[in-house]
Structure formats: C-alpha cells, structure tokens
Amino acid sequence: MHCLSIPYADDLLVRSGKAPRELEEELRFLLALKLFELHRLSLGKAAEFCGMAKLKFMFELGRLGVPVVNLQDDQITDELQDD
C-alpha cells in the first residue's frame, strides 16, 4: 500500500481547534469526499479510503449537502430507461 504525507503548519492545527489526529482524520475525509465528487472513487471506496463505515460516510455527505447519488447525466439516463 502506498502512503501520502502532507506537511501542514502549526497554525492550521491551531485554527482548526482540533488535536493532530482529529485534523488528519478530517483532512482524509475531505480528500475522500472530493475524490467521490470527481467520480475517482465509488461511495464504498471513498468510505474505505477515509476509514469510515459506508453508512457513516453517507451520513456525513448528507450533513454537508453532498449528494450521495453521484451519477453523471448519461448514467441517470441509463438508469431511467425501460429495458
């Protein structure tokens, strides 16, 4: 497995008001959320990426106003067509 290390200044930590581990978990979640929005990760893979259960990840998306159903226009058309 590959590992990404992102340095951040102390002022980010201070401004967040969080402990280092909490901030890092939030940043991992936000990265997973963005990758999901960009269709780079599925819902399940995004949840796994940030270490959350899928249901918890879905709840957090909804809390932030991010649609859980993340289909592109052509995918929606395919879903709505009768077979």
N, C-alpha and C positions, 0 to 999 in steps of 0.2 A: 504494500500500500504506500502511496506517495503522501508526503506531508508538506503543507504550505505554512510558512512562518511569515507573519505580517507584523513588523515592528510598529509600535504606536507610542506617542509621547505621554508622559505622565499627566499632562493637562487634559487629555481625552478621558483618562481614568477619573480624574477629579471632577470634570464636568458631568460625567455620567452618574456620579454618585454611587457607583457600584464597586464591588470587590473585583479584582482582576479576573477571577474565574467567571463571575456573572457577566462581565463585559464581554469576555471572549465567547461565552455561550450565545449572547445576544448577537454578536457580530457573525458568528457561524450561522445562526438562524436567518439573519438578514441576507447573507450570501445565498443560502438555500432558497429563500423566498424569491430573490431576484432571478436565480437560475431557473426556478419553476416558472416565473412570469415570462421569461425569454424562451420557454419550451426546450431548455437544455437538459432539464431533469423532470421526470414524471413526479407526480404527487408523492408516491411511495419512496422514490429515490431521494427526493428533496428532504422528506422527513427523516430518512435514514442518515443522510448527509449531516444533518444537524443534531442527530441523536435523540429525536423525538418519536414517540408513537405517532402513527399516521393520523389518528383521531385528534390528538393534541395539536398536531401541526395544522390540521384543517380548522380547528377551533381558533388558533392564533391567526391564520389567514383571514378568517371571517371577522375577527376582532379588529383587524387592521383594514378591513374593507377590500381585501384582495379576493377576487372570485376564485372559488375552489374548482369550479368547472372552467378549465383553461383551454378551450378549443378555438382553433382558428376558423375563419368563415367557411372554408371548404370542408372542414371536419364537421361543422354544425350542419351544413347542407347534407352531407353524407348520413349523419345521424337521423335527420328528419325525413329522408326519402323512404318511401314504402318499398319493401322488397318484393 
